[in-house]
Amino acid sequence: MSATRTLVHLLSVAMLLLWGGVLLYFHITGRLVNYLPPDGIFRPMVLVSGIGLVVLGLFNLLTMTAEDAGCEGHDHAHDHDHDHKDCGHDHGHAHKEGCCGHDHGHEHKHEHSTCGHDHHHHEGCGHEHHNHKDCGHDHGKKEGCCGHDHGHAHTHEGHAHGILEESSWPGRIAVLLILATPLSWAALYTPDRYSPNAVVNKGLYDPNYADTSRAEQFSLQNKAAKTPAKPDTGAAKAATGPASMPPPGVAAASAAVADGSKKVNEKDIPKAAQESKSYGSFTLEDLKAQVPQSKDGNFILEVPELYYTGGDLEVQKVLTGQMVETIAQVLPEKVNNAEGHRLRIFRMLVQCCAADARPYSVPVDFGKKAPEFKEMSWVKVVGKMNYKKEGEQTVPIIEATKVEETTAPDNAMIY
């Protein structure tokens, strides 16, 4: 194998190892968690693909000499035993010393009717083959010999097996840069998170709280439906009343949310109704059964769960006035914040991969000038849950009592 072909082969192997190595690196280090969801075949396929590329690269490296013997070794010196049926003679060349290497021991009993051989025997060689029109023999004559050179030596040094071998060196360098540079740069220097501008461009300040696209996954009512029912006690039956009708005063609070005339405040729900723990088909007991609580009694909810309560009136009636806490990233609030009392917290929700992630957000109201936090930093928010009609939407709002910086969760994105 020539030096050029050897180098090209090694560069091809290096590209396979590089691509396979990057896939394995993302899988082993856990960076893959920030890009692909755990369910489905995405993460396993990254591992399988990485192993496959590395194995292929090592195989090509180890079999490089075998390829040399099998391919470049094609010295197609065709030892033609020309059985020229049309010519009527057998070119059985017995090479002897003293001539051009050919001892053309032809016993020419030929009737060259189609070959047109005019065998004029001359000194030294014995014959001169002229005018082989029909045979197609181009007997390249050499000085001092009859010119028979039937050893068609096709040395396949020019076999091309890919773009790296077919190209010139400038072309090869360009291909290597295209294959290696973006991948290496992305693996080493790309952050595993979105920038603030990217989050804003994905609709941070344009939420649709009536959206139901992922409600089945995050709706508290759907979770309650899957929670095994607890046996009713006499006190619970008495509290719920006939046919699970909401207690007096609840209908008024519900109407206030529906028509957007005012916030749903805790005072709008009578104390008796709160103690009854039932505001319709979804109850406080349902909430407690499915949502963990901190040692302080705060309901620990994810931002998407809070987000989807904006379109669920029954859940709003239960959650209004309840203490909640959540962990999220923070950015300044740029809508309905003329007095500067709010921040916006969000989590990125992934459907298929990081490329399709979108922010789910809710505002946090401090009732006074909001504190400053570094953009995109992680915060733990504790506060009372409330709802307010703003424009055409019912907006879930956390009325903050405590906000502090914290560490990012294991999964920065929610799947």
WOLINKA-V401941 format. One record per pair of residues at least 4 apart in sequence whose C-alpha atoms are under 8 Angstrom apart, sorted by the first residue. I is the first residue (numbers start at 0). J is the second residue. D is the distance in Angstrom with one decimal. If there is no record, write none. Layout:
I | J | D
I | J | D
This chain:
0 | 4 | 6.3
0 | 5 | 6.3
0 | 67 | 5.6
0 | 71 | 6.5
1 | 5 | 6.1
2 | 6 | 6.2
3 | 7 | 6.2
4 | 8 | 6.0
4 | 164 | 7.2
5 | 9 | 6.3
6 | 10 | 6.2
7 | 11 | 6.3
7 | 163 | 6.5
7 | 164 | 6.7
8 | 12 | 6.4
8 | 63 | 7.8
9 | 13 | 6.2
9 | 60 | 7.2
10 | 14 | 6.3
11 | 15 | 6.5
11 | 56 | 8.0
11 | 163 | 7.9
12 | 16 | 6.3
12 | 56 | 4.9
12 | 57 | 7.3
12 | 59 | 6.5
12 | 60 | 6.4
13 | 17 | 6.0
13 | 56 | 7.2
14 | 18 | 6.2
14 | 175 | 7.9
14 | 178 | 7.4
14 | 179 | 7.1
15 | 19 | 6.1
15 | 52 | 5.6
15 | 53 | 6.3
15 | 55 | 7.2
15 | 56 | 5.2
16 | 20 | 5.7
16 | 52 | 6.5
16 | 53 | 5.0
16 | 56 | 5.6
16 | 57 | 7.8
17 | 21 | 6.2
17 | 179 | 7.6
18 | 22 | 6.5
18 | 49 | 7.2
18 | 52 | 7.0
18 | 182 | 7.7
19 | 23 | 6.3
19 | 48 | 7.0
19 | 49 | 4.0
19 | 50 | 6.4
19 | 51 | 7.2
19 | 52 | 4.8
19 | 53 | 5.1
20 | 24 | 6.0
20 | 49 | 6.4
20 | 53 | 6.9
21 | 25 | 6.3
21 | 49 | 7.5
21 | 182 | 8.0
21 | 183 | 7.9
21 | 186 | 6.9
22 | 26 | 6.4
22 | 45 | 6.1
22 | 46 | 6.7
22 | 48 | 7.4
22 | 49 | 5.0
23 | 27 | 6.0
23 | 45 | 7.5
23 | 46 | 6.0
23 | 49 | 5.3
23 | 50 | 7.2
24 | 28 | 6.0
25 | 29 | 6.1
25 | 30 | 5.1
25 | 31 | 5.3
26 | 30 | 6.6
26 | 31 | 5.5
26 | 42 | 7.6
26 | 45 | 7.2
26 | 46 | 6.4
30 | 34 | 7.5
30 | 191 | 7.3
31 | 35 | 6.2
31 | 42 | 7.3
32 | 36 | 6.8
32 | 37 | 7.4
32 | 410 | 6.9
33 | 191 | 6.3
33 | 192 | 7.6
33 | 353 | 6.9
33 | 410 | 7.0
33 | 411 | 6.7
33 | 412 | 6.6
34 | 191 | 7.9
34 | 352 | 5.5
34 | 353 | 4.6
34 | 354 | 7.8
35 | 41 | 6.6
35 | 42 | 6.6
35 | 351 | 6.8
35 | 352 | 4.6
35 | 353 | 6.3
36 | 41 | 7.4
36 | 42 | 7.5
36 | 349 | 7.2
36 | 350 | 7.7
36 | 351 | 6.6
36 | 352 | 6.4
36 | 414 | 5.9
37 | 41 | 7.7
37 | 42 | 6.7
37 | 414 | 7.9
40 | 44 | 5.9
41 | 45 | 6.5
42 | 46 | 6.7
43 | 47 | 6.2
44 | 48 | 5.8
45 | 49 | 6.1
46 | 50 | 6.3
47 | 51 | 6.1
48 | 52 | 6.2
49 | 53 | 6.3
50 | 54 | 6.1
51 | 55 | 6.1
52 | 56 | 6.1
53 | 57 | 6.2
54 | 58 | 6.0
55 | 59 | 6.2
56 | 60 | 6.2
57 | 61 | 6.1
58 | 62 | 6.1
59 | 63 | 6.0
62 | 66 | 6.3
63 | 67 | 6.4
64 | 68 | 6.4
65 | 69 | 6.1
66 | 70 | 5.7
66 | 71 | 7.6
67 | 71 | 5.3
67 | 72 | 6.5
68 | 72 | 5.1
69 | 73 | 7.2
70 | 155 | 7.8
71 | 154 | 7.8
71 | 155 | 6.1
71 | 156 | 6.1
71 | 158 | 7.8
72 | 154 | 8.0
72 | 155 | 7.8
73 | 153 | 7.7
73 | 154 | 6.2
73 | 155 | 5.9
74 | 152 | 6.2
74 | 153 | 5.7
74 | 154 | 4.5
74 | 155 | 6.7
75 | 151 | 7.0
75 | 152 | 5.3
75 | 153 | 4.6
75 | 154 | 6.0
75 | 155 | 7.7
76 | 150 | 5.4
76 | 151 | 5.1
76 | 152 | 4.0
76 | 153 | 6.1
76 | 154 | 7.9
77 | 149 | 8.0
77 | 150 | 5.7
77 | 151 | 5.5
77 | 152 | 6.7
78 | 149 | 7.6
78 | 150 | 6.0
78 | 151 | 7.9
79 | 149 | 7.0
79 | 150 | 7.2
80 | 89 | 7.6
80 | 90 | 6.8
80 | 91 | 7.0
81 | 89 | 6.2
81 | 90 | 6.0
82 | 87 | 8.0
82 | 88 | 7.1
82 | 89 | 5.5
82 | 90 | 7.4
83 | 87 | 5.9
83 | 88 | 6.1
83 | 89 | 6.5
83 | 134 | 7.7
84 | 88 | 7.4
85 | 113 | 6.3
85 | 114 | 6.6
85 | 134 | 7.3
86 | 109 | 7.5
86 | 110 | 8.0
86 | 111 | 6.0
86 | 112 | 7.8
86 | 113 | 6.5
86 | 114 | 5.0
86 | 116 | 8.0
86 | 134 | 6.8
87 | 109 | 5.8
87 | 110 | 7.1
87 | 111 | 7.1
88 | 105 | 7.8
88 | 107 | 7.1
88 | 109 | 6.6
89 | 105 | 7.8
90 | 103 | 7.5
90 | 105 | 7.6
91 | 103 | 7.1
91 | 104 | 7.5
91 | 105 | 7.9
92 | 101 | 5.7
92 | 102 | 6.0
92 | 103 | 5.3
92 | 104 | 7.1
93 | 100 | 8.0
93 | 101 | 5.9
93 | 102 | 5.0
93 | 103 | 6.4
93 | 104 | 7.1
94 | 100 | 4.6
94 | 101 | 4.3
94 | 102 | 4.9
94 | 103 | 7.8
95 | 100 | 5.4
95 | 101 | 6.1
95 | 102 | 5.4
96 | 100 | 6.1
97 | 123 | 7.8
98 | 102 | 7.1
98 | 123 | 6.1
98 | 124 | 6.0
98 | 143 | 7.8
98 | 144 | 6.6
99 | 124 | 7.4
99 | 143 | 6.8
99 | 144 | 4.9
99 | 145 | 7.4
101 | 124 | 7.7
101 | 147 | 7.8
102 | 124 | 7.5
103 | 124 | 7.7
103 | 125 | 7.3
111 | 115 | 5.3
111 | 116 | 6.0
113 | 133 | 6.3
114 | 131 | 5.7
114 | 132 | 6.5
114 | 133 | 5.3
114 | 134 | 5.8
115 | 129 | 7.8
115 | 130 | 6.1
115 | 131 | 5.7
115 | 132 | 6.8
115 | 133 | 7.3
116 | 128 | 6.0
116 | 129 | 5.7
116 | 130 | 6.1
116 | 131 | 5.8
117 | 127 | 7.4
117 | 128 | 6.1
117 | 129 | 5.5
117 | 130 | 7.2
118 | 126 | 5.5
118 | 127 | 5.4
118 | 128 | 5.4
118 | 129 | 7.1
119 | 125 | 7.9
119 | 126 | 5.2
119 | 127 | 5.2
119 | 128 | 7.3
120 | 124 | 7.3
120 | 125 | 4.5
120 | 126 | 3.4
120 | 127 | 5.8
121 | 125 | 5.0
121 | 126 | 5.4
121 | 127 | 6.8
123 | 143 | 7.9
123 | 144 | 7.5
124 | 144 | 6.0
124 | 145 | 6.0
126 | 145 | 6.8
127 | 145 | 5.6
128 | 138 | 7.7
128 | 145 | 7.3
131 | 135 | 6.1
131 | 136 | 5.9
131 | 137 | 7.6
132 | 136 | 7.5
138 | 146 | 5.6
138 | 147 | 5.1
138 | 148 | 6.3
138 | 149 | 7.5
139 | 146 | 5.1
139 | 147 | 6.3
139 | 148 | 6.3
140 | 144 | 6.9
140 | 145 | 5.9
140 | 146 | 3.2
140 | 147 | 6.6
140 | 148 | 7.8
141 | 145 | 6.9
141 | 146 | 4.8
142 | 146 | 7.6
159 | 164 | 5.5
159 | 165 | 5.6
160 | 164 | 6.2
160 | 165 | 7.4
161 | 165 | 6.2
162 | 166 | 5.9
162 | 171 | 7.6
163 | 167 | 8.0
163 | 170 | 7.7
163 | 171 | 5.3
163 | 174 | 7.6
164 | 171 | 7.9
166 | 170 | 5.4
166 | 171 | 5.9
167 | 171 | 6.2
168 | 172 | 6.1
169 | 173 | 6.3
170 | 174 | 6.3
171 | 175 | 6.2
172 | 176 | 6.2
173 | 177 | 6.2
174 | 178 | 6.2
175 | 179 | 5.9
175 | 180 | 7.9
176 | 180 | 5.2
177 | 181 | 6.9
178 | 182 | 7.1
179 | 183 | 6.0
180 | 184 | 6.0
181 | 185 | 6.0
182 | 186 | 6.1
183 | 187 | 6.2
184 | 188 | 5.7
184 | 189 | 7.2
185 | 189 | 4.9
193 | 197 | 5.9
193 | 198 | 6.4
194 | 198 | 6.4
194 | 375 | 7.9
195 | 199 | 6.2
195 | 330 | 7.8
195 | 374 | 7.2
195 | 375 | 6.7
196 | 200 | 6.1
197 | 201 | 6.3
198 | 202 | 6.9
198 | 203 | 6.1
198 | 357 | 7.5
198 | 358 | 6.6
199 | 203 | 4.8
199 | 204 | 6.7
201 | 357 | 5.8
201 | 358 | 6.8
202 | 206 | 6.6
202 | 357 | 7.3
202 | 358 | 6.8
203 | 345 | 7.9
203 | 358 | 5.7
203 | 359 | 7.1
203 | 360 | 6.7
204 | 333 | 7.2
204 | 334 | 7.0
206 | 359 | 7.2
206 | 360 | 7.2
207 | 392 | 7.7
208 | 306 | 6.2
208 | 307 | 6.1
208 | 308 | 7.7
208 | 309 | 5.1
208 | 310 | 5.7
208 | 392 | 6.8
208 | 393 | 7.1
208 | 394 | 6.9
209 | 307 | 7.2
209 | 309 | 6.5
209 | 310 | 4.5
209 | 392 | 7.4
210 | 214 | 7.5
210 | 307 | 7.4
210 | 310 | 7.3
211 | 215 | 7.5
211 | 307 | 7.7
213 | 217 | 6.6
214 | 218 | 5.0
214 | 307 | 6.4
215 | 221 | 6.3
216 | 221 | 7.7
217 | 221 | 7.7
217 | 222 | 7.7
217 | 303 | 6.5
217 | 304 | 5.1
217 | 307 | 6.9
218 | 222 | 6.5
218 | 304 | 6.2
218 | 307 | 6.1
218 | 308 | 7.1
219 | 223 | 6.1
219 | 286 | 7.5
219 | 304 | 7.0
219 | 308 | 7.7
219 | 314 | 7.2
220 | 224 | 6.3
220 | 281 | 6.5
220 | 314 | 7.1
221 | 225 | 6.7
222 | 226 | 6.4
222 | 289 | 7.0
223 | 281 | 7.5
223 | 285 | 5.7
223 | 286 | 7.3
223 | 288 | 7.9
223 | 289 | 6.7
226 | 285 | 7.9
226 | 288 | 7.4
226 | 289 | 6.9
231 | 235 | 6.0
231 | 236 | 6.5
232 | 236 | 6.3
233 | 237 | 6.2
234 | 238 | 6.1
235 | 239 | 6.2
235 | 275 | 7.7
236 | 240 | 6.2
238 | 275 | 5.0
238 | 276 | 7.7
238 | 277 | 7.7
239 | 243 | 5.1
239 | 244 | 6.8
239 | 245 | 7.4
239 | 246 | 7.8
239 | 275 | 6.5
239 | 276 | 7.8
239 | 277 | 6.0
240 | 244 | 6.2
240 | 245 | 8.0
240 | 246 | 8.0
243 | 277 | 7.8
243 | 279 | 6.3
243 | 280 | 7.5
244 | 278 | 7.7
244 | 279 | 6.4
245 | 249 | 6.2
245 | 250 | 7.3
245 | 272 | 7.7
245 | 277 | 6.7
245 | 278 | 5.0
245 | 279 | 5.6
246 | 271 | 7.7
246 | 272 | 5.5
246 | 275 | 7.9
246 | 277 | 7.9
246 | 278 | 7.1
247 | 269 | 7.6
247 | 272 | 7.3
248 | 252 | 6.6
248 | 267 | 7.4
248 | 268 | 6.1
248 | 269 | 6.1
248 | 272 | 7.7
249 | 253 | 6.1
249 | 267 | 7.7
249 | 268 | 5.7
249 | 269 | 7.3
249 | 272 | 7.2
249 | 278 | 7.0
250 | 254 | 6.1
251 | 255 | 6.3
251 | 267 | 7.8
252 | 256 | 6.7
252 | 263 | 6.4
252 | 267 | 5.6
252 | 268 | 6.3
252 | 316 | 7.9
253 | 257 | 6.3
253 | 263 | 7.9
253 | 312 | 7.2
253 | 316 | 7.0
254 | 258 | 6.1
255 | 259 | 5.9
255 | 260 | 5.6
255 | 261 | 5.9
255 | 262 | 7.2
255 | 263 | 6.8
256 | 260 | 7.0
256 | 261 | 6.8
256 | 262 | 6.7
256 | 263 | 6.2
256 | 312 | 7.7
256 | 386 | 7.7
256 | 387 | 7.3
256 | 388 | 7.0
256 | 393 | 7.4
257 | 312 | 7.8
259 | 387 | 7.2
259 | 388 | 4.7
259 | 389 | 7.7
259 | 393 | 7.5
260 | 388 | 7.3
261 | 387 | 6.6
261 | 388 | 6.9
262 | 385 | 7.3
262 | 386 | 5.8
262 | 387 | 4.7
262 | 388 | 6.9
263 | 267 | 6.5
263 | 316 | 7.9
263 | 319 | 6.8
263 | 385 | 6.4
263 | 386 | 5.8
263 | 387 | 6.9
264 | 268 | 7.4
264 | 319 | 6.8
264 | 320 | 6.7
264 | 385 | 6.8
265 | 319 | 6.4
265 | 320 | 5.2
266 | 270 | 8.0
268 | 272 | 6.5
268 | 273 | 6.8
269 | 273 | 6.5
270 | 274 | 6.2
271 | 275 | 6.1
272 | 276 | 6.7
272 | 277 | 7.1
272 | 278 | 7.4
273 | 277 | 7.5
276 | 282 | 5.8
276 | 283 | 5.1
276 | 284 | 6.6
277 | 281 | 7.0
277 | 282 | 4.6
277 | 283 | 6.4
277 | 284 | 7.9
277 | 317 | 7.9
278 | 282 | 5.9
278 | 313 | 7.0
278 | 316 | 6.7
278 | 317 | 6.7
279 | 313 | 6.8
280 | 313 | 7.5
281 | 285 | 6.3
281 | 286 | 7.9
281 | 313 | 6.3
281 | 314 | 6.5
281 | 317 | 7.4
282 | 286 | 6.5
282 | 317 | 6.4
283 | 287 | 6.2
283 | 317 | 5.9
283 | 318 | 7.9
284 | 288 | 6.0
285 | 289 | 6.4
286 | 290 | 5.8
286 | 317 | 8.0
287 | 291 | 7.0
287 | 292 | 7.8
287 | 298 | 8.0
290 | 298 | 6.3
290 | 299 | 6.6
290 | 300 | 7.1
291 | 298 | 6.0
291 | 299 | 5.7
292 | 296 | 5.2
292 | 297 | 5.1
292 | 298 | 4.5
292 | 299 | 5.6
293 | 297 | 5.2
293 | 298 | 6.6
293 | 299 | 6.7
296 | 322 | 7.5
297 | 321 | 7.6
297 | 322 | 4.9
297 | 323 | 4.8
297 | 324 | 6.1
297 | 381 | 7.8
298 | 321 | 7.7
298 | 322 | 6.3
298 | 323 | 4.5
298 | 324 | 6.2
299 | 323 | 5.9
299 | 324 | 5.1
299 | 325 | 5.9
300 | 304 | 6.3
300 | 305 | 6.9
300 | 323 | 6.9
300 | 324 | 6.4
300 | 325 | 5.6
301 | 305 | 6.6
301 | 325 | 5.8
301 | 326 | 7.2
302 | 306 | 6.0
302 | 325 | 6.8
302 | 326 | 7.8
302 | 327 | 7.2
302 | 344 | 7.9
302 | 345 | 6.5
302 | 346 | 6.3
302 | 359 | 6.7
302 | 360 | 6.5
302 | 361 | 7.2
303 | 307 | 6.2
303 | 346 | 7.4
303 | 359 | 5.7
303 | 360 | 7.3
304 | 308 | 6.7
305 | 309 | 7.4
305 | 361 | 7.5
305 | 395 | 6.8
306 | 359 | 6.7
306 | 360 | 6.6
306 | 361 | 6.4
306 | 395 | 6.6
307 | 311 | 7.0
308 | 312 | 7.4
308 | 314 | 6.2
308 | 315 | 6.1
308 | 395 | 7.0
309 | 315 | 7.2
309 | 386 | 7.5
309 | 392 | 7.8
309 | 393 | 5.5
309 | 394 | 5.6
309 | 395 | 5.4
310 | 393 | 7.1
311 | 315 | 6.2
312 | 316 | 6.3
313 | 317 | 6.7
314 | 318 | 6.0
315 | 319 | 5.7
315 | 385 | 8.0
315 | 386 | 7.4
317 | 321 | 7.9
318 | 384 | 6.4
318 | 385 | 7.7
319 | 383 | 7.7
319 | 384 | 5.3
319 | 385 | 5.0
319 | 386 | 7.2
320 | 383 | 5.5
320 | 384 | 5.3
320 | 385 | 6.2
321 | 383 | 5.5
321 | 384 | 5.6
322 | 381 | 7.2
322 | 382 | 5.5
322 | 383 | 4.5
322 | 384 | 6.3
323 | 381 | 5.8
323 | 382 | 5.7
323 | 383 | 6.2
323 | 384 | 6.6
324 | 379 | 7.1
324 | 380 | 5.4
324 | 381 | 4.4
324 | 382 | 6.5
325 | 379 | 5.8
325 | 380 | 5.5
325 | 381 | 6.9
326 | 377 | 7.0
326 | 378 | 5.7
326 | 379 | 4.5
326 | 380 | 6.3
326 | 405 | 8.0
327 | 344 | 5.7
327 | 345 | 5.5
327 | 346 | 5.7
327 | 377 | 5.6
327 | 378 | 5.7
327 | 379 | 6.7
327 | 380 | 7.9
328 | 344 | 5.4
328 | 345 | 5.4
328 | 346 | 6.4
328 | 374 | 8.0
328 | 375 | 5.3
328 | 376 | 5.4
328 | 377 | 4.4
328 | 378 | 6.1
329 | 342 | 7.0
329 | 343 | 5.8
329 | 344 | 4.5
329 | 345 | 6.5
329 | 372 | 7.4
329 | 373 | 7.8
329 | 374 | 6.0
329 | 375 | 5.2
329 | 376 | 5.9
329 | 377 | 6.5
329 | 378 | 6.9
330 | 342 | 6.3
330 | 343 | 5.4
330 | 344 | 6.4
330 | 372 | 7.9
330 | 373 | 7.9
330 | 374 | 5.1
330 | 375 | 6.0
331 | 341 | 7.5
331 | 342 | 5.0
331 | 343 | 5.8
331 | 374 | 7.5
332 | 336 | 6.5
332 | 339 | 7.9
332 | 341 | 5.8
332 | 342 | 4.6
332 | 343 | 5.1
332 | 362 | 7.2
336 | 340 | 6.4
336 | 341 | 6.2
338 | 368 | 7.3
339 | 367 | 7.5
339 | 368 | 5.5
339 | 369 | 6.2
340 | 364 | 5.7
340 | 365 | 5.5
340 | 366 | 5.7
340 | 367 | 5.0
340 | 368 | 4.6
340 | 369 | 4.8
341 | 362 | 6.4
341 | 363 | 5.4
341 | 364 | 4.5
341 | 365 | 6.2
341 | 366 | 8.0
341 | 368 | 7.5
341 | 369 | 5.6
342 | 362 | 5.8
342 | 363 | 5.2
342 | 364 | 6.8
342 | 369 | 6.7
343 | 360 | 6.7
343 | 361 | 5.9
343 | 362 | 4.4
343 | 363 | 5.8
344 | 360 | 5.5
344 | 361 | 5.8
344 | 362 | 6.3
344 | 363 | 7.0
345 | 358 | 6.0
345 | 359 | 5.4
345 | 360 | 4.0
345 | 361 | 6.6
346 | 358 | 5.6
346 | 359 | 5.5
346 | 360 | 6.6
346 | 411 | 7.9
346 | 412 | 6.6
346 | 413 | 7.1
347 | 356 | 5.9
347 | 357 | 5.4
347 | 358 | 4.4
347 | 359 | 6.3
347 | 411 | 7.7
347 | 412 | 5.1
347 | 413 | 6.2
348 | 356 | 5.3
348 | 357 | 5.5
348 | 358 | 6.2
348 | 359 | 6.9
348 | 412 | 5.8
348 | 413 | 4.7
348 | 414 | 5.8
349 | 353 | 6.0
349 | 355 | 6.3
349 | 356 | 4.3
349 | 357 | 6.8
349 | 412 | 6.7
349 | 413 | 6.1
349 | 414 | 4.9
350 | 355 | 6.5
350 | 356 | 6.6
350 | 414 | 6.3
351 | 355 | 6.6
351 | 356 | 8.0
352 | 356 | 6.9
361 | 394 | 7.7
361 | 395 | 6.3
361 | 396 | 6.2
361 | 397 | 7.7
362 | 395 | 7.4
362 | 396 | 5.4
362 | 397 | 6.6
363 | 396 | 5.8
363 | 397 | 4.8
363 | 398 | 6.0
363 | 399 | 6.2
364 | 369 | 7.6
364 | 396 | 6.9
364 | 397 | 6.1
364 | 398 | 4.9
364 | 399 | 5.9
365 | 369 | 5.8
365 | 398 | 6.0
365 | 399 | 5.3
365 | 400 | 7.4
366 | 398 | 7.6
372 | 376 | 7.1
376 | 404 | 7.3
377 | 404 | 5.8
377 | 405 | 5.6
377 | 406 | 6.2
377 | 407 | 5.9
378 | 402 | 6.5
378 | 403 | 5.4
378 | 404 | 4.2
378 | 405 | 5.1
378 | 406 | 7.7
379 | 402 | 5.6
379 | 403 | 5.4
379 | 404 | 6.2
379 | 405 | 6.1
380 | 399 | 6.8
380 | 400 | 8.0
380 | 401 | 6.0
380 | 402 | 4.6
380 | 403 | 6.8
381 | 397 | 7.9
381 | 399 | 5.8
381 | 400 | 5.8
381 | 401 | 5.1
381 | 402 | 6.2
382 | 397 | 5.6
382 | 398 | 5.1
382 | 399 | 4.1
382 | 400 | 4.8
382 | 401 | 6.6
383 | 397 | 5.7
383 | 398 | 5.1
383 | 399 | 6.5
383 | 400 | 7.5
384 | 395 | 7.3
384 | 396 | 6.1
384 | 397 | 4.9
384 | 398 | 6.3
385 | 395 | 6.1
385 | 396 | 5.2
385 | 397 | 6.2
385 | 398 | 7.0
386 | 393 | 6.4
386 | 394 | 5.5
386 | 395 | 4.7
386 | 396 | 5.6
387 | 393 | 5.5
387 | 394 | 5.3
387 | 395 | 6.8
387 | 396 | 7.3
388 | 392 | 5.8
388 | 393 | 4.4
388 | 394 | 6.0
389 | 393 | 6.2
389 | 394 | 6.5
407 | 411 | 6.5
